[in-house]
Amino acid sequence: MAKRLIWWTLLAILPLALMLGCGEQGKVDQGRVIAFDKNKETITFIIDVKHDPANPDYSGAPVTFALPKDPEERGEDPKFGKRMKLDAKTKEITIYDIVGKGFKKIPYTLIDEKDGVARDNPLVAGKKFPAVDKTKKTVTIYSGRQKMLVTFSLPDEYLALPEDTWEAGDEVRVYYKEPGKALRFMNITRTDIFKK
């Protein structure tokens, strides 16, 4: 357990070490998961080009990595989704289109928006999001990072898309020396490095 805590702590601070020039041994990539193959043990994620936890920018290239075989070097399996950004100001959602292999901005018509909604708020606690209502032609999304609960309407063509289109995948970090082969994998969204 202590060894695992040490590795997770090191993996969490590794980007800082790399910026200071101490990381010539390997590289770190971080981003939002768009695909996870449990059988092949691979993940694909969109790189966060800013590396700013408060304001990430998932607009980098998609990369695929084989996960480490050693469970001590591997975090919790990730949730995947195609939603890269929910922009309440422009009323647009940016998704990654797997088929078209690129980003797509989808404008929406706002029905309801609640800001300052924490994860333990009764409006969201224990509920499943996104919630797609094909009868009302609406989608309800909760963004924990933005503390925002939004319901909006969309044209029929978008309602036919899979539900994971509106899902934000987990934020993950990989340490590697050889492209495509993760030596360490951390699911940032689901890992508390200070938990004992």
C-alpha positions in Angstrom: 0.0 0.0 0.0 2.8 2.4 0.9 4.6 1.6 -2.4 1.4 2.4 -4.3 1.0 5.7 -2.5 4.6 6.6 -3.3 4.1 5.8 -7.0 0.9 7.8 -7.3 2.4 10.7 -5.5 5.4 10.6 -7.9 3.2 10.3 -10.9 1.1 13.3 -9.7 4.2 15.5 -9.4 6.0 14.2 -12.4 4.8 17.0 -14.8 6.4 19.6 -12.5 9.6 17.6 -12.4 9.6 17.5 -16.2 9.1 21.2 -16.5 12.1 21.7 -14.2 14.3 19.5 -16.5 14.5 16.4 -14.3 12.6 14.1 -16.6 14.8 13.1 -19.4 14.1 9.4 -18.5 10.6 9.4 -19.8 7.6 11.5 -20.8 4.1 12.3 -19.5 0.9 12.8 -21.4 -2.4 13.8 -19.9 -5.9 14.1 -21.3 -9.5 13.0 -21.4 -10.4 9.4 -22.3 -12.5 8.8 -25.4 -12.1 5.0 -25.7 -11.2 2.2 -23.3 -10.9 -1.5 -24.4 -10.9 -3.6 -21.3 -10.1 -6.8 -23.2 -7.1 -5.3 -25.1 -6.2 -3.2 -22.1 -5.8 0.0 -24.2 -6.9 3.5 -23.7 -7.3 6.4 -26.2 -7.4 10.0 -24.9 -7.3 13.5 -26.2 -4.3 15.4 -25.0 -4.8 18.4 -22.7 -2.6 21.1 -24.4 -2.7 23.5 -21.4 -2.0 21.2 -18.4 -4.1 23.6 -16.3 -6.4 21.7 -14.0 -8.7 24.7 -13.6 -9.0 25.4 -17.3 -8.1 22.3 -19.4 -8.0 22.4 -23.2 -8.7 19.1 -24.7 -7.8 20.0 -28.3 -4.7 17.9 -28.8 -4.3 14.8 -30.9 -5.8 11.5 -29.8 -3.2 9.0 -28.5 -3.5 5.4 -27.7 -1.6 3.5 -25.0 -1.4 -0.1 -23.9 -1.9 -0.1 -20.1 0.8 -1.5 -17.7 0.3 -5.2 -16.8 1.5 -4.7 -13.3 -1.5 -3.7 -11.1 0.8 -1.6 -8.9 1.5 0.7 -11.8 -2.1 1.0 -12.9 -4.9 3.1 -11.6 -8.6 2.5 -11.8 -10.2 1.7 -15.2 -11.4 4.9 -16.8 -14.8 6.0 -17.9 -14.8 7.2 -21.5 -16.8 9.8 -23.3 -16.7 12.2 -26.3 -17.5 15.5 -24.6 -14.5 17.7 -24.6 -16.0 21.0 -23.6 -19.3 22.5 -22.3 -19.3 26.2 -23.1 -22.2 27.9 -21.4 -21.3 31.3 -22.8 -21.5 30.3 -26.5 -24.0 27.6 -25.8 -21.9 25.0 -27.6 -20.7 21.5 -26.8 -17.4 20.4 -28.3 -17.3 16.6 -28.9 -14.7 14.3 -30.5 -16.2 12.6 -33.5 -14.7 9.1 -33.7 -16.0 8.5 -37.2 -15.0 11.8 -38.6 -11.7 11.7 -36.6 -12.0 15.3 -35.5 -13.6 17.8 -33.2 -17.2 19.1 -33.7 -18.9 22.0 -32.1 -22.6 21.5 -31.6 -24.8 24.5 -30.7 -27.6 23.9 -28.3 -30.8 25.6 -27.1 -30.7 26.2 -23.4 -33.7 24.9 -21.4 -32.2 25.3 -17.9 -28.9 26.0 -16.2 -27.9 25.8 -12.6 -24.5 27.0 -11.5 -22.6 26.3 -8.2 -23.9 22.7 -8.0 -21.5 20.6 -5.9 -21.3 16.8 -6.4 -23.2 16.2 -3.1 -26.1 18.5 -4.1 -29.4 16.5 -4.1 -30.0 17.7 -7.7 -27.1 15.5 -8.9 -26.0 13.1 -6.0 -26.7 9.5 -6.9 -28.2 10.4 -10.3 -26.9 9.3 -13.7 -25.7 11.8 -16.3 -25.9 12.5 -19.1 -29.7 12.0 -19.2 -31.1 11.9 -22.7 -34.9 12.3 -23.1 -35.8 11.6 -26.8 -39.4 12.4 -26.2 -38.7 16.0 -25.1 -35.6 16.1 -27.3 -33.4 17.2 -24.4 -30.1 16.3 -22.8 -29.1 17.0 -19.2 -25.4 17.2 -18.4 -23.7 17.7 -15.1 -20.1 19.0 -15.1 -18.5 18.4 -11.7 -15.5 20.6 -12.6 -17.6 23.5 -13.7 -20.2 22.8 -10.9 -22.9 23.2 -13.6 -26.1 21.3 -14.3 -27.5 22.1 -17.8 -30.5 20.9 -19.7 -30.7 21.8 -23.4 -32.5 20.7 -26.6 -31.0 19.4 -29.8 -32.1 18.6 -33.3 -33.1 14.9 -33.9 -29.8 14.1 -35.8 -27.8 14.6 -32.6 -30.2 12.8 -30.3 -29.6 9.7 -32.3 -25.9 9.7 -31.3 -24.7 7.3 -28.5 -25.1 8.6 -24.9 -21.3 8.6 -24.4 -21.3 11.5 -26.9 -22.4 13.8 -24.1 -20.3 12.1 -21.4 -17.0 13.6 -20.3 -14.4 10.9 -20.0 -12.1 10.6 -17.1 -8.9 12.7 -16.9 -5.9 10.4 -17.0 -2.1 10.6 -17.0 0.5 8.2 -18.4 4.2 8.0 -18.0 6.1 6.3 -20.8 9.4 5.9 -22.5 8.2 4.2 -25.7 5.2 5.8 -27.5 2.0 3.7 -27.0 3.3 1.7 -24.0 2.4 3.2 -20.6 4.8 2.3 -17.8 2.5 4.0 -15.3 -1.1 4.9 -15.6 -3.1 7.2 -13.3 -6.8 7.9 -13.4 -6.7 11.5 -12.0 -10.5 11.7 -11.9 -10.8 8.6 -9.7 -7.6 8.7 -7.6 -7.1 10.5 -4.3 -3.3 10.3 -3.8 -3.8 11.5 -0.2 -6.2 8.7 0.8 -4.8 6.2 3.2 
